[in-house]
């Protein structure tokens, strides 16, 4: 695992060591307050920005940690965390809020590991990609929540399956000896995605992220490219086969 990534993973696993953490669910306004509270406590190494709005107009806030907030430094890795893509999956949302508080608190304490992490990487944390869905689930309460309550966005769309399918283009490109990277988006992609998806795609296009993680709730599983298997014909039947990327060993190690 790359040296700059190991401390970041370790920080997420060591959240329980921060004494000031409070393990409570945060509704949208409470989540926003928590982000701005962290920013006010660590103003010189944090920045809050919005990448857009949800269907119902809620900001998609990101909290950035860096020794030069808002500035890309050459050769400094940029990393992003996204949580709560499914509105009723709360774990990632709360973990990322806890991670934000932990990074700030330990930086103020002079923790050398965290200080080095913030100085040598630029970390972008989005606790909720689907704030509308979360509010739907939260209003129902824990006793009446069904599996699908609040899972989708306000338009009833599963954001996890709303991104353009570049796997199919990739597999076709491989058949014609085309490129296996920097695959362009379809011409009409903007008309096919939700506001939240559009905002995230534009976000990805605007920053030099070298690695990302999207946190869900539920079964213990790690998905990494190519997440969609390629179908192949076998004696008049179709079956899925393992379709690893050239970086498969690295993806497995990181996962």
C-alpha positions as CSV (number, residue, x, y, z in Angstrom):
1,X,0.0,0.0,0.0
2,X,1.3,3.4,-0.9
3,X,3.0,5.2,2.0
4,X,0.6,8.2,1.8
5,X,-2.5,6.0,1.8
6,X,-1.6,3.9,4.9
7,X,-2.0,6.8,7.4
8,X,-5.4,7.7,5.9
9,X,-6.8,4.2,6.2
10,X,-5.3,4.0,9.7
11,X,-7.0,7.3,10.7
12,X,-10.4,5.9,9.7
13,X,-9.8,2.8,11.8
14,X,-8.6,4.7,14.9
15,X,-11.6,7.0,15.2
16,X,-12.5,5.5,18.6
17,X,-9.4,7.0,20.0
18,X,-10.8,10.6,19.8
19,X,-12.4,11.5,23.1
20,X,-14.6,14.2,21.9
21,X,-16.6,12.1,19.4
22,X,-20.3,11.7,19.9
23,X,-21.9,8.8,18.1
24,X,-25.3,10.2,17.1
25,X,-27.2,10.3,13.8
26,X,-27.1,13.7,12.1
27,X,-30.0,15.1,10.2
28,X,-29.1,17.4,7.3
29,X,-28.9,20.6,9.4
30,X,-27.0,18.9,12.1
31,X,-24.6,17.4,9.5
32,X,-24.0,20.9,8.1
33,X,-23.4,22.3,11.6
34,X,-20.9,19.5,12.3
35,X,-19.0,20.2,9.2
36,X,-18.8,24.0,9.8
37,X,-17.9,23.3,13.5
38,X,-14.8,21.3,12.3
39,X,-13.9,24.1,9.9
40,X,-14.1,26.7,12.6
41,X,-11.9,24.6,14.9
42,X,-9.3,24.0,12.2
43,X,-9.6,27.0,10.0
44,X,-6.1,27.0,8.5
45,X,-6.2,23.4,7.2
46,X,-9.8,23.0,6.2
47,X,-12.2,24.4,3.6
48,X,-15.9,23.7,3.0
49,X,-17.3,23.9,-0.5
50,X,-20.5,22.7,-2.3
51,X,-20.3,20.7,-5.5
52,X,-24.0,21.4,-6.3
53,X,-27.5,20.7,-4.9
54,X,-29.8,17.8,-4.6
55,X,-33.2,17.5,-6.2
56,X,-34.8,19.2,-3.2
57,X,-32.1,21.9,-3.1
58,X,-29.8,20.7,-0.3
59,X,-26.1,21.5,-0.8
60,X,-23.8,18.6,-1.4
61,X,-21.1,19.8,0.9
62,X,-17.4,18.7,0.9
63,X,-14.9,19.3,3.7
64,X,-11.4,19.5,2.6
65,X,-8.2,19.0,4.7
66,X,-4.9,20.4,3.4
67,X,-2.1,22.6,4.5
68,X,-3.1,24.8,1.6
69,X,-6.9,24.5,1.4
70,X,-8.3,25.2,-2.0
71,X,-5.0,24.8,-3.8
72,X,-3.7,21.8,-5.7
73,X,-0.1,21.2,-5.0
74,X,1.9,19.4,-7.7
75,X,2.7,15.8,-6.8
76,X,0.5,15.9,-3.7
77,X,-2.1,13.1,-3.9
78,X,-5.8,14.1,-3.8
79,X,-8.2,11.6,-2.2
80,X,-12.0,11.7,-1.9
81,X,-14.4,10.0,0.4
82,X,-18.1,9.8,-0.4
83,X,-20.8,8.5,1.9
84,X,-24.6,8.1,2.0
85,X,-25.1,7.5,-1.7
86,X,-28.0,5.4,-0.7
87,X,-30.0,7.7,1.6
88,X,-30.9,5.0,4.2
89,X,-27.4,3.7,4.6
90,X,-26.2,5.8,7.4
91,X,-22.9,4.2,8.4
92,X,-20.7,5.9,5.8
93,X,-22.2,9.3,6.5
94,X,-21.5,9.0,10.3
95,X,-18.0,7.5,9.8
96,X,-17.0,10.4,7.6
97,X,-18.3,13.0,10.1
98,X,-16.3,11.2,12.8
99,X,-13.2,11.1,10.5
100,X,-13.5,14.8,10.0
101,X,-13.7,15.5,13.7
102,X,-10.8,13.1,14.4
103,X,-8.5,14.6,11.8
104,X,-9.1,18.1,13.2
105,X,-8.8,17.1,16.8
106,X,-5.6,15.2,16.3
107,X,-4.1,17.9,14.2
108,X,-4.7,20.4,17.0
109,X,-3.1,18.0,19.4
110,X,0.0,17.9,17.3
111,X,-0.3,14.3,16.3
112,X,2.7,13.8,14.0
113,X,1.0,11.1,11.9
114,X,-2.1,13.2,11.3
115,X,-0.1,16.4,10.7
116,X,2.0,14.6,8.1
117,X,-1.1,13.2,6.5
118,X,-2.8,16.6,6.2
119,X,0.4,18.3,5.0
120,X,1.3,15.6,2.4
121,X,-2.2,14.8,1.0
122,X,-5.3,16.8,0.1
123,X,-8.4,15.0,1.5
124,X,-11.9,15.7,0.3
125,X,-14.8,14.4,2.5
126,X,-18.4,14.3,1.3
127,X,-20.5,12.8,4.1
128,X,-23.7,12.7,2.1
129,X,-24.3,12.4,-1.7
130,X,-28.0,11.7,-1.1
131,X,-29.3,14.1,1.6
132,X,-32.9,14.0,0.3
133,X,-33.1,10.2,0.7
134,X,-31.6,10.4,4.1
135,X,-34.3,12.8,5.3
136,X,-37.0,10.4,4.0
137,X,-35.6,7.5,5.9
138,X,-35.0,9.6,9.1
139,X,-38.6,10.8,9.2
140,X,-39.8,7.2,9.2
141,X,-37.9,6.3,12.3
142,X,-36.1,3.0,13.0
143,X,-39.2,0.9,13.6
144,X,-41.0,1.5,10.3
145,X,-38.1,1.7,7.9
146,X,-38.2,-0.7,5.0
147,X,-35.3,-1.7,2.9
148,X,-36.1,0.8,0.1
149,X,-37.3,3.7,2.3
150,X,-35.0,6.6,1.5
151,X,-32.6,4.5,-0.6
152,X,-33.1,6.5,-3.8
153,X,-33.0,10.2,-4.3
154,X,-36.1,12.5,-4.4
155,X,-36.8,11.5,-8.0
156,X,-36.9,7.8,-7.0
157,X,-33.6,7.0,-8.7
158,X,-30.9,4.8,-7.3
159,X,-27.8,7.0,-7.6
160,X,-25.5,4.0,-7.4
161,X,-26.8,2.9,-10.7
162,X,-27.1,6.3,-12.3
163,X,-23.6,6.9,-13.7
164,X,-22.9,6.3,-17.4
165,X,-21.9,2.7,-18.1
166,X,-18.3,3.0,-19.2
167,X,-17.6,-0.7,-18.7
168,X,-19.5,-1.5,-21.9
169,X,-17.5,1.1,-23.8
170,X,-14.3,-0.2,-22.3
171,X,-15.0,-3.8,-23.3
172,X,-15.9,-2.8,-26.8
173,X,-12.7,-0.7,-27.0
174,X,-10.7,-3.7,-26.0
175,X,-12.2,-5.7,-28.9
176,X,-11.1,-3.2,-31.4
177,X,-7.8,-2.5,-29.8
178,X,-8.9,0.9,-28.6
179,X,-7.8,2.8,-25.5
180,X,-8.3,1.3,-22.0
181,X,-8.3,4.6,-20.2
182,X,-9.8,8.1,-20.4
183,X,-12.9,6.7,-22.0
184,X,-15.1,9.7,-23.0
185,X,-18.6,10.0,-21.6
186,X,-21.5,9.6,-24.1
187,X,-22.6,12.8,-25.8
188,X,-26.0,12.8,-24.1
189,X,-24.9,11.8,-20.6
190,X,-26.1,15.0,-18.9
191,X,-29.7,14.4,-19.9
192,X,-29.6,10.8,-18.4
193,X,-28.3,11.5,-14.9
194,X,-29.7,13.0,-11.7
195,X,-28.5,16.4,-10.2
196,X,-26.5,14.6,-7.6
197,X,-24.8,12.4,-10.1
198,X,-24.1,15.3,-12.4
199,X,-22.5,17.2,-9.6
200,X,-20.3,14.3,-8.7
201,X,-19.2,13.7,-12.3
202,X,-18.3,17.4,-12.7
203,X,-16.5,17.3,-9.3
204,X,-14.4,14.3,-10.4
205,X,-13.6,16.1,-13.7
206,X,-12.4,19.2,-11.8
207,X,-10.0,17.7,-9.3
208,X,-7.0,15.4,-9.8
209,X,-8.2,12.6,-7.6
210,X,-5.8,9.7,-7.6
211,X,-7.9,7.4,-5.3
212,X,-11.5,7.4,-4.0
213,X,-13.7,5.4,-1.6
214,X,-17.5,5.3,-1.6
215,X,-18.8,4.0,1.8
216,X,-22.1,2.0,1.9
217,X,-23.9,0.1,4.6
218,X,-25.0,-3.5,4.6
219,X,-22.9,-6.6,3.7
220,X,-19.1,-6.5,4.1
221,X,-17.9,-6.2,0.5
222,X,-15.3,-4.3,-1.5
223,X,-16.2,-3.3,-5.0
224,X,-13.5,-2.1,-7.4
225,X,-13.0,-1.8,-11.2
226,X,-14.2,-3.5,-13.2
227,X,-17.3,-3.9,-11.0
228,X,-19.4,-5.0,-14.0
229,X,-18.4,-8.4,-15.3
230,X,-18.2,-9.0,-19.0
231,X,-20.6,-11.5,-20.5
232,X,-19.2,-14.1,-22.8
233,X,-20.9,-16.7,-24.9
234,X,-20.2,-20.3,-24.0
235,X,-21.9,-23.1,-26.1
236,X,-24.8,-20.9,-26.9
237,X,-25.2,-19.6,-23.3
238,X,-24.0,-16.4,-21.8
239,X,-22.0,-16.4,-18.5
240,X,-20.1,-13.8,-16.6
241,X,-16.4,-14.1,-16.3
242,X,-13.7,-12.5,-14.2
243,X,-12.7,-9.2,-16.0
244,X,-9.8,-7.7,-14.0
245,X,-8.2,-4.4,-14.9
246,X,-4.4,-4.2,-15.5
247,X,-4.3,-2.7,-11.9
248,X,-6.2,-5.6,-10.3
249,X,-3.4,-6.5,-7.8
250,X,-3.2,-2.9,-6.6
251,X,-7.0,-2.6,-6.3
252,X,-7.1,-5.8,-4.2
253,X,-4.4,-4.6,-1.9
254,X,-6.0,-1.2,-1.4
255,X,-9.5,-2.8,-0.9
